[in-house]
Amino acid sequence: MPGVEPLDVDGVRTAEVGTAIWLVAFIALLPFYGALEDSGRTWWLWTCMAGFGIGLFGLEYCRRRRKARAELADG
């Protein structure tokens, strides 16, 4: 069986997509703030905002890691 090289995935695209999804979810829920407040579910909004914020940190981490790996590969 021939050996298969692993994909070199740096995680940047994944972090970008995940962060964008959290932001879109937050924006999509904003028009329903009143209904969320009445039902005691405003935490949905803040969960989306927290996901977006953590995603920004993760995105920066992945970008720095990609840059460091590229510098190591260049020598």
PDB file of N, CA, C, O and CB in Angstrom:
ATOM      1  N   MET A   1       0.854  -1.175   0.000  1.00  0.00           N
ATOM      2  CA  MET A   1       0.000   0.000   0.000  1.00  0.00           C
ATOM      3  C   MET A   1       0.903   1.242   0.000  1.00  0.00           C
ATOM      4  O   MET A   1       1.779   1.379   0.854  1.00  0.00           O
ATOM      5  CB  MET A   1      -0.974  -0.004   1.237  1.00  0.00           C
ATOM      6  N   PRO A   2       0.685   2.128  -0.949  1.00  0.00           N
ATOM      7  CA  PRO A   2       1.533   3.326  -1.016  1.00  0.00           C
ATOM      8  C   PRO A   2       1.243   4.274   0.146  1.00  0.00           C
ATOM      9  O   PRO A   2       0.107   4.395   0.605  1.00  0.00           O
ATOM     10  CB  PRO A   2       1.323   4.056  -2.354  1.00  0.00           C
ATOM     11  N   GLY A   3       2.289   4.936   0.602  1.00  0.00           N
ATOM     12  CA  GLY A   3       2.115   5.895   1.694  1.00  0.00           C
ATOM     13  C   GLY A   3       1.446   7.171   1.196  1.00  0.00           C
ATOM     14  O   GLY A   3       1.753   7.668   0.113  1.00  0.00           O
ATOM     15  N   VAL A   4       0.559   7.674   1.977  1.00  0.00           N
ATOM     16  CA  VAL A   4      -0.160   8.901   1.628  1.00  0.00           C
ATOM     17  C   VAL A   4       0.354  10.026   2.520  1.00  0.00           C
ATOM     18  O   VAL A   4       0.351   9.920   3.747  1.00  0.00           O
ATOM     19  CB  VAL A   4      -1.713   8.721   1.784  1.00  0.00           C
ATOM     20  N   GLU A   5       0.787  11.089   1.886  1.00  0.00           N
ATOM     21  CA  GLU A   5       1.269  12.244   2.636  1.00  0.00           C
ATOM     22  C   GLU A   5       0.085  12.954   3.308  1.00  0.00           C
ATOM     23  O   GLU A   5      -0.973  13.106   2.698  1.00  0.00           O
ATOM     24  CB  GLU A   5       2.040  13.223   1.704  1.00  0.00           C
ATOM     25  N   PRO A   6       0.262  13.378   4.537  1.00  0.00           N
ATOM     26  CA  PRO A   6      -0.829  14.110   5.207  1.00  0.00           C
ATOM     27  C   PRO A   6      -0.997  15.505   4.605  1.00  0.00           C
ATOM     28  O   PRO A   6      -0.044  16.105   4.109  1.00  0.00           O
ATOM     29  CB  PRO A   6      -0.556  14.220   6.728  1.00  0.00           C
ATOM     30  N   LEU A   7      -2.198  15.991   4.658  1.00  0.00           N
ATOM     31  CA  LEU A   7      -2.457  17.344   4.194  1.00  0.00           C
ATOM     32  C   LEU A   7      -1.805  18.337   5.139  1.00  0.00           C
ATOM     33  O   LEU A   7      -1.809  18.141   6.355  1.00  0.00           O
ATOM     34  CB  LEU A   7      -3.972  17.610   4.084  1.00  0.00           C
ATOM     35  N   ASP A   8      -1.257  19.380   4.593  1.00  0.00           N
ATOM     36  CA  ASP A   8      -0.638  20.412   5.412  1.00  0.00           C
ATOM     37  C   ASP A   8      -1.686  21.505   5.666  1.00  0.00           C
ATOM     38  O   ASP A   8      -1.743  22.509   4.957  1.00  0.00           O
ATOM     39  CB  ASP A   8       0.650  21.000   4.715  1.00  0.00           C
ATOM     40  N   VAL A   9      -2.477  21.291   6.654  1.00  0.00           N
ATOM     41  CA  VAL A   9      -3.553  22.217   6.964  1.00  0.00           C
ATOM     42  C   VAL A   9      -3.103  23.096   8.122  1.00  0.00           C
ATOM     43  O   VAL A   9      -2.750  22.597   9.190  1.00  0.00           O
ATOM     44  CB  VAL A   9      -4.874  21.461   7.308  1.00  0.00           C
ATOM     45  N   ASP A  10      -3.116  24.405   7.905  1.00  0.00           N
ATOM     46  CA  ASP A  10      -2.663  25.312   8.961  1.00  0.00           C
ATOM     47  C   ASP A  10      -3.801  25.863   9.809  1.00  0.00           C
ATOM     48  O   ASP A  10      -3.548  26.524  10.816  1.00  0.00           O
ATOM     49  CB  ASP A  10      -1.899  26.455   8.355  1.00  0.00           C
ATOM     50  N   GLY A  11      -5.023  25.611   9.434  1.00  0.00           N
ATOM     51  CA  GLY A  11      -6.163  26.004  10.250  1.00  0.00           C
ATOM     52  C   GLY A  11      -6.675  27.411  10.024  1.00  0.00           C
ATOM     53  O   GLY A  11      -7.671  27.804  10.631  1.00  0.00           O
ATOM     54  N   VAL A  12      -6.023  28.179   9.169  1.00  0.00           N
ATOM     55  CA  VAL A  12      -6.440  29.568   8.959  1.00  0.00           C
ATOM     56  C   VAL A  12      -7.825  29.625   8.326  1.00  0.00           C
ATOM     57  O   VAL A  12      -8.689  30.371   8.788  1.00  0.00           O
ATOM     58  CB  VAL A  12      -5.422  30.310   8.076  1.00  0.00           C
ATOM     59  N   ARG A  13      -8.038  28.855   7.286  1.00  0.00           N
ATOM     60  CA  ARG A  13      -9.341  28.878   6.603  1.00  0.00           C
ATOM     61  C   ARG A  13     -10.456  28.426   7.554  1.00  0.00           C
ATOM     62  O   ARG A  13     -11.540  29.010   7.570  1.00  0.00           O
ATOM     63  CB  ARG A  13      -9.312  27.971   5.343  1.00  0.00           C
ATOM     64  N   THR A  14     -10.187  27.407   8.327  1.00  0.00           N
ATOM     65  CA  THR A  14     -11.175  26.895   9.280  1.00  0.00           C
ATOM     66  C   THR A  14     -11.519  27.956  10.315  1.00  0.00           C
ATOM     67  O   THR A  14     -12.689  28.152  10.643  1.00  0.00           O
ATOM     68  CB  THR A  14     -10.651  25.626   9.975  1.00  0.00           C
ATOM     69  N   ALA A  15     -10.508  28.634  10.827  1.00  0.00           N
ATOM     70  CA  ALA A  15     -10.743  29.690  11.822  1.00  0.00           C
ATOM     71  C   ALA A  15     -11.512  30.862  11.202  1.00  0.00           C
ATOM     72  O   ALA A  15     -12.378  31.451  11.849  1.00  0.00           O
ATOM     73  CB  ALA A  15      -9.399  30.188  12.409  1.00  0.00           C
ATOM     74  N   GLU A  16     -11.197  31.193   9.958  1.00  0.00           N
ATOM     75  CA  GLU A  16     -11.914  32.285   9.280  1.00  0.00           C
ATOM     76  C   GLU A  16     -13.392  31.950   9.113  1.00  0.00           C
ATOM     77  O   GLU A  16     -14.261  32.772   9.404  1.00  0.00           O
ATOM     78  CB  GLU A  16     -11.283  32.572   7.906  1.00  0.00           C
ATOM     79  N   VAL A  17     -13.664  30.753   8.646  1.00  0.00           N
ATOM     80  CA  VAL A  17     -15.058  30.346   8.414  1.00  0.00           C
ATOM     81  C   VAL A  17     -15.821  30.266   9.735  1.00  0.00           C
ATOM     82  O   VAL A  17     -16.944  30.761   9.830  1.00  0.00           O
ATOM     83  CB  VAL A  17     -15.114  28.984   7.684  1.00  0.00           C
ATOM     84  N   GLY A  18     -15.229  29.654  10.742  1.00  0.00           N
ATOM     85  CA  GLY A  18     -15.898  29.543  12.035  1.00  0.00           C
ATOM     86  C   GLY A  18     -16.180  30.897  12.671  1.00  0.00           C
ATOM     87  O   GLY A  18     -17.261  31.118  13.218  1.00  0.00           O
ATOM     88  N   THR A  19     -15.213  31.797  12.599  1.00  0.00           N
ATOM     89  CA  THR A  19     -15.388  33.143  13.151  1.00  0.00           C
ATOM     90  C   THR A  19     -16.486  33.887  12.408  1.00  0.00           C
ATOM     91  O   THR A  19     -17.307  34.569  13.021  1.00  0.00           O
ATOM     92  CB  THR A  19     -14.072  33.934  13.080  1.00  0.00           C
ATOM     93  N   ALA A  20     -16.498  33.756  11.094  1.00  0.00           N
ATOM     94  CA  ALA A  20     -17.537  34.423  10.290  1.00  0.00           C
ATOM     95  C   ALA A  20     -18.926  33.874  10.616  1.00  0.00           C
ATOM     96  O   ALA A  20     -19.894  34.633  10.670  1.00  0.00           O
ATOM     97  CB  ALA A  20     -17.245  34.249   8.785  1.00  0.00           C
ATOM     98  N   ILE A  21     -19.027  32.582  10.831  1.00  0.00           N
ATOM     99  CA  ILE A  21     -20.330  31.988  11.165  1.00  0.00           C
ATOM    100  C   ILE A  21     -20.855  32.534  12.489  1.00  0.00           C
ATOM    101  O   ILE A  21     -22.044  32.831  12.609  1.00  0.00           O
ATOM    102  CB  ILE A  21     -20.222  30.452  11.234  1.00  0.00           C
ATOM    103  N   TRP A  22     -19.971  32.667  13.493  1.00  0.00           N
ATOM    104  CA  TRP A  22     -20.406  33.230  14.778  1.00  0.00           C
ATOM    105  C   TRP A  22     -20.888  34.669  14.602  1.00  0.00           C
ATOM    106  O   TRP A  22     -21.879  35.069  15.213  1.00  0.00           O
ATOM    107  CB  TRP A  22     -19.258  33.177  15.810  1.00  0.00           C
ATOM    108  N   LEU A  23     -20.193  35.450  13.768  1.00  0.00           N
ATOM    109  CA  LEU A  23     -20.604  36.844  13.542  1.00  0.00           C
ATOM    110  C   LEU A  23     -21.948  36.905  12.821  1.00  0.00           C
ATOM    111  O   LEU A  23     -22.817  37.697  13.185  1.00  0.00           O
ATOM    112  CB  LEU A  23     -19.532  37.600  12.726  1.00  0.00           C
ATOM    113  N   VAL A  24     -22.117  36.072  11.804  1.00  0.00           N
ATOM    114  CA  VAL A  24     -23.392  36.036  11.072  1.00  0.00           C
ATOM    115  C   VAL A  24     -24.533  35.630  11.998  1.00  0.00           C
ATOM    116  O   VAL A  24     -25.626  36.191  11.914  1.00  0.00           O
ATOM    117  CB  VAL A  24     -23.306  35.060   9.877  1.00  0.00           C
ATOM    118  N   ALA A  25     -24.292  34.667  12.876  1.00  0.00           N
ATOM    119  CA  ALA A  25     -25.323  34.241  13.826  1.00  0.00           C
ATOM    120  C   ALA A  25     -25.696  35.387  14.758  1.00  0.00           C
ATOM    121  O   ALA A  25     -26.874  35.593  15.048  1.00  0.00           O
ATOM    122  CB  ALA A  25     -24.843  33.026  14.643  1.00  0.00           C
ATOM    123  N   PHE A  26     -24.699  36.136  15.231  1.00  0.00           N
ATOM    124  CA  PHE A  26     -24.975  37.281  16.105  1.00  0.00           C
ATOM    125  C   PHE A  26     -25.833  38.316  15.384  1.00  0.00           C
ATOM    126  O   PHE A  26     -26.829  38.796  15.926  1.00  0.00           O
ATOM    127  CB  PHE A  26     -23.659  37.925  16.585  1.00  0.00           C
ATOM    128  N   ILE A  27     -25.440  38.653  14.159  1.00  0.00           N
ATOM    129  CA  ILE A  27     -26.188  39.658  13.382  1.00  0.00           C
ATOM    130  C   ILE A  27     -27.596  39.158  13.072  1.00  0.00           C
ATOM    131  O   ILE A  27     -28.549  39.936  13.099  1.00  0.00           O
ATOM    132  CB  ILE A  27     -25.444  39.997  12.066  1.00  0.00           C
ATOM    133  N   ALA A  28     -27.733  37.865  12.777  1.00  0.00           N
ATOM    134  CA  ALA A  28     -29.049  37.299  12.469  1.00  0.00           C
ATOM    135  C   ALA A  28     -29.979  37.330  13.680  1.00  0.00           C
ATOM    136  O   ALA A  28     -31.196  37.433  13.523  1.00  0.00           O
ATOM    137  CB  ALA A  28     -28.899  35.865  11.969  1.00  0.00           C
ATOM    138  N   LEU A  29     -29.418  37.241  14.883  1.00  0.00           N
ATOM    139  CA  LEU A  29     -30.247  37.239  16.095  1.00  0.00           C
ATOM    140  C   LEU A  29     -30.596  38.645  16.589  1.00  0.00           C
ATOM    141  O   LEU A  29     -31.542  38.807  17.361  1.00  0.00           O
ATOM    142  CB  LEU A  29     -29.535  36.484  17.196  1.00  0.00           C
ATOM    143  N   LEU A  30     -29.855  39.653  16.160  1.00  0.00           N
ATOM    144  CA  LEU A  30     -30.106  41.016  16.643  1.00  0.00           C
ATOM    145  C   LEU A  30     -31.544  41.502  16.451  1.00  0.00           C
ATOM    146  O   LEU A  30     -32.097  42.108  17.369  1.00  0.00           O
ATOM    147  CB  LEU A  30     -29.183  41.961  15.950  1.00  0.00           C
ATOM    148  N   PRO A  31     -32.175  41.260  15.293  1.00  0.00           N
ATOM    149  CA  PRO A  31     -33.556  41.723  15.136  1.00  0.00           C
ATOM    150  C   PRO A  31     -34.538  41.078  16.121  1.00  0.00           C
ATOM    151  O   PRO A  31     -35.634  41.598  16.331  1.00  0.00           O
ATOM    152  CB  PRO A  31     -34.017  41.451  13.730  1.00  0.00           C
ATOM    153  N   PHE A  32     -34.156  39.970  16.714  1.00  0.00           N
ATOM    154  CA  PHE A  32     -35.021  39.243  17.631  1.00  0.00           C
ATOM    155  C   PHE A  32     -34.664  39.493  19.088  1.00  0.00           C
ATOM    156  O   PHE A  32     -35.028  38.709  19.965  1.00  0.00           O
ATOM    157  CB  PHE A  32     -34.954  37.771  17.339  1.00  0.00           C
ATOM    158  N   TYR A  33     -33.950  40.584  19.346  1.00  0.00           N
ATOM    159  CA  TYR A  33     -33.493  40.861  20.702  1.00  0.00           C
ATOM    160  C   TYR A  33     -34.660  40.915  21.692  1.00  0.00           C
ATOM    161  O   TYR A  33     -34.575  40.352  22.783  1.00  0.00           O
ATOM    162  CB  TYR A  33     -32.719  42.174  20.734  1.00  0.00           C
ATOM    163  N   GLY A  34     -35.733  41.582  21.320  1.00  0.00           N
ATOM    164  CA  GLY A  34     -36.894  41.686  22.207  1.00  0.00           C
ATOM    165  C   GLY A  34     -37.483  40.330  22.555  1.00  0.00           C
ATOM    166  O   GLY A  34     -37.777  40.052  23.717  1.00  0.00           O
ATOM    167  N   ALA A  35     -37.653  39.491  21.549  1.00  0.00           N
ATOM    168  CA  ALA A  35     -38.209  38.154  21.791  1.00  0.00           C
ATOM    169  C   ALA A  35     -37.249  37.307  22.626  1.00  0.00           C
ATOM    170  O   ALA A  35     -37.678  36.543  23.490  1.00  0.00           O
ATOM    171  CB  ALA A  35     -38.512  37.448  20.455  1.00  0.00           C
ATOM    172  N   LEU A  36     -35.957  37.448  22.363  1.00  0.00           N
ATOM    173  CA  LEU A  36     -34.975  36.707  23.154  1.00  0.00           C
ATOM    174  C   LEU A  36     -34.990  37.175  24.605  1.00  0.00           C
ATOM    175  O   LEU A  36     -34.873  36.370  25.529  1.00  0.00           O
ATOM    176  CB  LEU A  36     -33.566  36.871  22.558  1.00  0.00           C
ATOM    177  N   GLU A  37     -35.135  38.472  24.792  1.00  0.00           N
ATOM    178  CA  GLU A  37     -35.170  39.016  26.151  1.00  0.00           C
ATOM    179  C   GLU A  37     -36.415  38.537  26.894  1.00  0.00           C
ATOM    180  O   GLU A  37     -36.345  38.175  28.069  1.00  0.00           O
ATOM    181  CB  GLU A  37     -35.132  40.555  26.116  1.00  0.00           C
ATOM    182  N   ASP A  38     -37.552  38.537  26.202  1.00  0.00           N
ATOM    183  CA  ASP A  38     -38.799  38.094  26.828  1.00  0.00           C
ATOM    184  C   ASP A  38     -38.749  36.623  27.240  1.00  0.00           C
ATOM    185  O   ASP A  38     -39.342  36.231  28.246  1.00  0.00           O
ATOM    186  CB  ASP A  38     -39.963  38.319  25.880  1.00  0.00           C
ATOM    187  N   SER A  39     -38.041  35.821  26.461  1.00  0.00           N
ATOM    188  CA  SER A  39     -37.976  34.391  26.774  1.00  0.00           C
ATOM    189  C   SER A  39     -36.755  34.018  27.616  1.00  0.00           C
ATOM    190  O   SER A  39     -36.544  32.844  27.921  1.00  0.00           O
ATOM    191  CB  SER A  39     -37.966  33.590  25.494  1.00  0.00           C
ATOM    192  N   GLY A  40     -35.958  35.012  27.989  1.00  0.00           N
ATOM    193  CA  GLY A  40     -34.786  34.751  28.820  1.00  0.00           C
ATOM    194  C   GLY A  40     -33.644  34.092  28.067  1.00  0.00           C
ATOM    195  O   GLY A  40     -32.846  33.359  28.651  1.00  0.00           O
ATOM    196  N   ARG A  41     -33.569  34.351  26.777  1.00  0.00           N
ATOM    197  CA  ARG A  41     -32.536  33.715  25.960  1.00  0.00           C
ATOM    198  C   ARG A  41     -31.569  34.718  25.341  1.00  0.00           C
ATOM    199  O   ARG A  41     -31.027  34.462  24.266  1.00  0.00           O
ATOM    200  CB  ARG A  41     -33.179  32.900  24.869  1.00  0.00           C
ATOM    201  N   THR A  42     -31.346  35.829  25.984  1.00  0.00           N
ATOM    202  CA  THR A  42     -30.367  36.781  25.449  1.00  0.00           C
ATOM    203  C   THR A  42     -28.959  36.200  25.478  1.00  0.00           C
ATOM    204  O   THR A  42     -28.061  36.695  24.797  1.00  0.00           O
ATOM    205  CB  THR A  42     -30.406  38.091  26.242  1.00  0.00           C
ATOM    206  N   TRP A  43     -28.774  35.152  26.266  1.00  0.00           N
ATOM    207  CA  TRP A  43     -27.460  34.512  26.303  1.00  0.00           C
ATOM    208  C   TRP A  43     -27.077  33.963  24.934  1.00  0.00           C
ATOM    209  O   TRP A  43     -25.892  33.769  24.667  1.00  0.00           O
ATOM    210  CB  TRP A  43     -27.443  33.389  27.340  1.00  0.00           C
ATOM    211  N   TRP A  44     -28.053  33.706  24.059  1.00  0.00           N
ATOM    212  CA  TRP A  44     -27.738  33.256  22.706  1.00  0.00           C
ATOM    213  C   TRP A  44     -26.887  34.298  21.993  1.00  0.00           C
ATOM    214  O   TRP A  44     -25.903  33.969  21.330  1.00  0.00           O
ATOM    215  CB  TRP A  44     -29.028  32.978  21.908  1.00  0.00           C
ATOM    216  N   LEU A  45     -27.286  35.573  22.142  1.00  0.00           N
ATOM    217  CA  LEU A  45     -26.520  36.660  21.512  1.00  0.00           C
ATOM    218  C   LEU A  45     -25.096  36.704  22.043  1.00  0.00           C
ATOM    219  O   LEU A  45     -24.137  36.798  21.277  1.00  0.00           O
ATOM    220  CB  LEU A  45     -27.208  38.012  21.749  1.00  0.00           C
ATOM    221  N   TRP A  46     -24.970  36.637  23.349  1.00  0.00           N
ATOM    222  CA  TRP A  46     -23.645  36.788  23.955  1.00  0.00           C
ATOM    223  C   TRP A  46     -22.785  35.557  23.716  1.00  0.00           C
ATOM    224  O   TRP A  46     -21.558  35.653  23.710  1.00  0.00           O
ATOM    225  CB  TRP A  46     -23.771  37.051  25.456  1.00  0.00           C
ATOM    226  N   THR A  47     -23.408  34.406  23.519  1.00  0.00           N
ATOM    227  CA  THR A  47     -22.645  33.222  23.128  1.00  0.00           C
ATOM    228  C   THR A  47     -22.057  33.416  21.731  1.00  0.00           C
ATOM    229  O   THR A  47     -20.903  33.073  21.478  1.00  0.00           O
ATOM    230  CB  THR A  47     -23.538  31.956  23.170  1.00  0.00           C
ATOM    231  N   CYS A  48     -22.864  33.969  20.834  1.00  0.00           N
ATOM    232  CA  CYS A  48     -22.363  34.255  19.482  1.00  0.00           C
ATOM    233  C   CYS A  48     -21.232  35.270  19.525  1.00  0.00           C
ATOM    234  O   CYS A  48     -20.234  35.116  18.819  1.00  0.00           O
ATOM    235  CB  CYS A  48     -23.497  34.773  18.582  1.00  0.00           C
ATOM    236  N   MET A  49     -21.374  36.298  20.339  1.00  0.00           N
ATOM    237  CA  MET A  49     -20.325  37.312  20.436  1.00  0.00           C
ATOM    238  C   MET A  49     -19.055  36.721  21.038  1.00  0.00           C
ATOM    239  O   MET A  49     -17.953  37.041  20.594  1.00  0.00           O
ATOM    240  CB  MET A  49     -20.804  38.503  21.278  1.00  0.00           C
ATOM    241  N   ALA A  50     -19.199  35.868  22.037  1.00  0.00           N
ATOM    242  CA  ALA A  50     -18.034  35.210  22.634  1.00  0.00           C
ATOM    243  C   ALA A  50     -17.366  34.290  21.608  1.00  0.00           C
ATOM    244  O   ALA A  50     -16.139  34.255  21.520  1.00  0.00           O
ATOM    245  CB  ALA A  50     -18.447  34.405  23.895  1.00  0.00           C
ATOM    246  N   GLY A  51     -18.149  33.557  20.845  1.00  0.00           N
ATOM    247  CA  GLY A  51     -17.597  32.701  19.803  1.00  0.00           C
ATOM    248  C   GLY A  51     -16.828  33.494  18.774  1.00  0.00           C
ATOM    249  O   GLY A  51     -15.773  33.061  18.312  1.00  0.00           O
ATOM    250  N   PHE A  52     -17.350  34.661  18.409  1.00  0.00           N
ATOM    251  CA  PHE A  52     -16.661  35.543  17.464  1.00  0.00           C
ATOM    252  C   PHE A  52     -15.348  36.043  18.058  1.00  0.00           C
ATOM    253  O   PHE A  52     -14.315  36.027  17.388  1.00  0.00           O
ATOM    254  CB  PHE A  52     -17.560  36.735  17.080  1.00  0.00           C
ATOM    255  N   GLY A  53     -15.387  36.481  19.300  1.00  0.00           N
ATOM    256  CA  GLY A  53     -14.173  36.990  19.945  1.00  0.00           C
ATOM    257  C   GLY A  53     -13.102  35.926  20.095  1.00  0.00           C
ATOM    258  O   GLY A  53     -11.931  36.172  19.808  1.00  0.00           O
ATOM    259  N   ILE A  54     -13.502  34.746  20.544  1.00  0.00           N
ATOM    260  CA  ILE A  54     -12.541  33.651  20.677  1.00  0.00           C
ATOM    261  C   ILE A  54     -12.016  33.242  19.301  1.00  0.00           C
ATOM    262  O   ILE A  54     -10.849  32.880  19.154  1.00  0.00           O
ATOM    263  CB  ILE A  54     -13.188  32.439  21.390  1.00  0.00           C
ATOM    264  N   GLY A  55     -12.883  33.304  18.307  1.00  0.00           N
ATOM    265  CA  GLY A  55     -12.462  32.997  16.939  1.00  0.00           C
ATOM    266  C   GLY A  55     -11.402  33.954  16.434  1.00  0.00           C
ATOM    267  O   GLY A  55     -10.496  33.548  15.706  1.00  0.00           O
ATOM    268  N   LEU A  56     -11.502  35.231  16.813  1.00  0.00           N
ATOM    269  CA  LEU A  56     -10.473  36.197  16.414  1.00  0.00           C
ATOM    270  C   LEU A  56      -9.122  35.834  17.019  1.00  0.00           C
ATOM    271  O   LEU A  56      -8.093  35.925  16.349  1.00  0.00           O
ATOM    272  CB  LEU A  56     -10.875  37.617  16.838  1.00  0.00           C
ATOM    273  N   PHE A  57      -9.125  35.425  18.283  1.00  0.00           N
ATOM    274  CA  PHE A  57      -7.874  34.984  18.911  1.00  0.00           C
ATOM    275  C   PHE A  57      -7.324  33.747  18.201  1.00  0.00           C
ATOM    276  O   PHE A  57      -6.127  33.659  17.929  1.00  0.00           O
ATOM    277  CB  PHE A  57      -8.095  34.683  20.411  1.00  0.00           C
ATOM    278  N   GLY A  58      -8.202  32.800  17.906  1.00  0.00           N
ATOM    279  CA  GLY A  58      -7.783  31.588  17.212  1.00  0.00           C
ATOM    280  C   GLY A  58      -7.250  31.875  15.822  1.00  0.00           C
ATOM    281  O   GLY A  58      -6.283  31.255  15.380  1.00  0.00           O
ATOM    282  N   LEU A  59      -7.876  32.807  15.139  1.00  0.00           N
ATOM    283  CA  LEU A  59      -7.431  33.191  13.806  1.00  0.00           C
ATOM    284  C   LEU A  59      -6.033  33.790  13.856  1.00  0.00           C
ATOM    285  O   LEU A  59      -5.181  33.455  13.033  1.00  0.00           O
ATOM    286  CB  LEU A  59      -8.410  34.183  13.180  1.00  0.00           C
ATOM    287  N   GLU A  60      -5.799  34.660  14.802  1.00  0.00           N
ATOM    288  CA  GLU A  60      -4.471  35.263  14.953  1.00  0.00           C
ATOM    289  C   GLU A  60      -3.431  34.202  15.294  1.00  0.00           C
ATOM    290  O   GLU A  60      -2.315  34.237  14.776  1.00  0.00           O
ATOM    291  CB  GLU A  60      -4.491  36.353  16.040  1.00  0.00           C
ATOM    292  N   TYR A  61      -3.785  33.270  16.152  1.00  0.00           N
ATOM    293  CA  TYR A  61      -2.879  32.172  16.504  1.00  0.00           C
ATOM    294  C   TYR A  61      -2.514  31.356  15.263  1.00  0.00           C
ATOM    295  O   TYR A  61      -1.342  31.056  15.039  1.00  0.00           O
ATOM    296  CB  TYR A  61      -3.523  31.261  17.572  1.00  0.00           C
ATOM    297  N   CYS A  62      -3.509  30.999  14.466  1.00  0.00           N
ATOM    298  CA  CYS A  62      -3.263  30.193  13.268  1.00  0.00           C
ATOM    299  C   CYS A  62      -2.414  30.948  12.253  1.00  0.00           C
ATOM    300  O   CYS A  62      -1.541  30.362  11.612  1.00  0.00           O
ATOM    301  CB  CYS A  62      -4.585  29.772  12.629  1.00  0.00           C
ATOM    302  N   ARG A  63      -2.668  32.239  12.105  1.00  0.00           N
ATOM    303  CA  ARG A  63      -1.869  33.034  11.172  1.00  0.00           C
ATOM    304  C   ARG A  63      -0.410  33.112  11.623  1.00  0.00           C
ATOM    305  O   ARG A  63       0.500  32.979  10.805  1.00  0.00           O
ATOM    306  CB  ARG A  63      -2.455  34.446  11.037  1.00  0.00           C
ATOM    307  N   ARG A  64      -0.186  33.325  12.914  1.00  0.00           N
ATOM    308  CA  ARG A  64       1.193  33.372  13.420  1.00  0.00           C
ATOM    309  C   ARG A  64       1.881  32.022  13.263  1.00  0.00           C
ATOM    310  O   ARG A  64       3.061  31.954  12.922  1.00  0.00           O
ATOM    311  CB  ARG A  64       1.211  33.799  14.896  1.00  0.00           C
ATOM    312  N   ARG A  65       1.139  30.956  13.513  1.00  0.00           N
ATOM    313  CA  ARG A  65       1.702  29.615  13.365  1.00  0.00           C
ATOM    314  C   ARG A  65       2.074  29.340  11.918  1.00  0.00           C
ATOM    315  O   ARG A  65       3.132  28.772  11.644  1.00  0.00           O
ATOM    316  CB  ARG A  65       0.713  28.559  13.862  1.00  0.00           C
ATOM    317  N   ARG A  66       1.207  29.742  10.982  1.00  0.00           N
ATOM    318  CA  ARG A  66       1.507  29.554   9.552  1.00  0.00           C
ATOM    319  C   ARG A  66       2.757  30.331   9.163  1.00  0.00           C
ATOM    320  O   ARG A  66       3.604  29.830   8.422  1.00  0.00           O
ATOM    321  CB  ARG A  66       0.311  30.000   8.677  1.00  0.00           C
ATOM    322  N   LYS A  67       2.867  31.553   9.666  1.00  0.00           N
ATOM    323  CA  LYS A  67       4.032  32.384   9.340  1.00  0.00           C
ATOM    324  C   LYS A  67       5.302  31.763   9.910  1.00  0.00           C
ATOM    325  O   LYS A  67       6.328  31.718   9.231  1.00  0.00           O
ATOM    326  CB  LYS A  67       3.849  33.822   9.883  1.00  0.00           C
ATOM    327  N   ALA A  68       5.242  31.282  11.151  1.00  0.00           N
ATOM    328  CA  ALA A  68       6.420  30.673  11.782  1.00  0.00           C
ATOM    329  C   ALA A  68       6.837  29.400  11.037  1.00  0.00           C
ATOM    330  O   ALA A  68       8.028  29.161  10.839  1.00  0.00           O
ATOM    331  CB  ALA A  68       6.131  30.351  13.269  1.00  0.00           C
ATOM    332  N   ARG A  69       5.865  28.585  10.626  1.00  0.00           N
ATOM    333  CA  ARG A  69       6.183  27.369   9.892  1.00  0.00           C
ATOM    334  C   ARG A  69       6.797  27.695   8.533  1.00  0.00           C
ATOM    335  O   ARG A  69       7.697  26.993   8.073  1.00  0.00           O
ATOM    336  CB  ARG A  69       4.930  26.511   9.715  1.00  0.00           C
ATOM    337  N   ALA A  70       6.311  28.763   7.887  1.00  0.00           N
ATOM    338  CA  ALA A  70       6.875  29.169   6.595  1.00  0.00           C
ATOM    339  C   ALA A  70       8.314  29.645   6.760  1.00  0.00           C
ATOM    340  O   ALA A  70       9.166  29.360   5.918  1.00  0.00           O
ATOM    341  CB  ALA A  70       6.019  30.281   5.955  1.00  0.00           C
ATOM    342  N   GLU A  71       8.585  30.367   7.838  1.00  0.00           N
ATOM    343  CA  GLU A  71       9.947  30.842   8.091  1.00  0.00           C
ATOM    344  C   GLU A  71      10.902  29.678   8.376  1.00  0.00           C
ATOM    345  O   GLU A  71      12.057  29.696   7.951  1.00  0.00           O
ATOM    346  CB  GLU A  71       9.954  31.826   9.269  1.00  0.00           C
ATOM    347  N   LEU A  72      10.412  28.672   9.095  1.00  0.00           N
ATOM    348  CA  LEU A  72      11.237  27.477   9.344  1.00  0.00           C
ATOM    349  C   LEU A  72      11.520  26.709   8.064  1.00  0.00           C
ATOM    350  O   LEU A  72      12.620  26.193   7.869  1.00  0.00           O
ATOM    351  CB  LEU A  72      10.549  26.558  10.351  1.00  0.00           C
ATOM    352  N   ALA A  73      10.532  26.636   7.205  1.00  0.00           N
ATOM    353  CA  ALA A  73      10.698  25.908   5.951  1.00  0.00           C
ATOM    354  C   ALA A  73      11.670  26.619   5.008  1.00  0.00           C
ATOM    355  O   ALA A  73      12.376  25.977   4.231  1.00  0.00           O
ATOM    356  CB  ALA A  73       9.347  25.728   5.268  1.00  0.00           C
ATOM    357  N   ASP A  74      11.697  27.951   5.083  1.00  0.00           N
ATOM    358  CA  ASP A  74      12.605  28.735   4.234  1.00  0.00           C
ATOM    359  C   ASP A  74      14.043  28.641   4.698  1.00  0.00           C
ATOM    360  O   ASP A  74      14.972  28.846   3.918  1.00  0.00           O
ATOM    361  CB  ASP A  74      12.177  30.188   4.207  1.00  0.00           C
ATOM    362  N   GLY A  75      14.223  28.332   5.966  1.00  0.00           N
ATOM    363  CA  GLY A  75      15.587  28.133   6.460  1.00  0.00           C
ATOM    364  C   GLY A  75      16.034  29.191   7.293  1.00  0.00           C
ATOM    365  O   GLY A  75      17.164  29.158   7.781  1.00  0.00           O
TER     366      GLY A  75
END
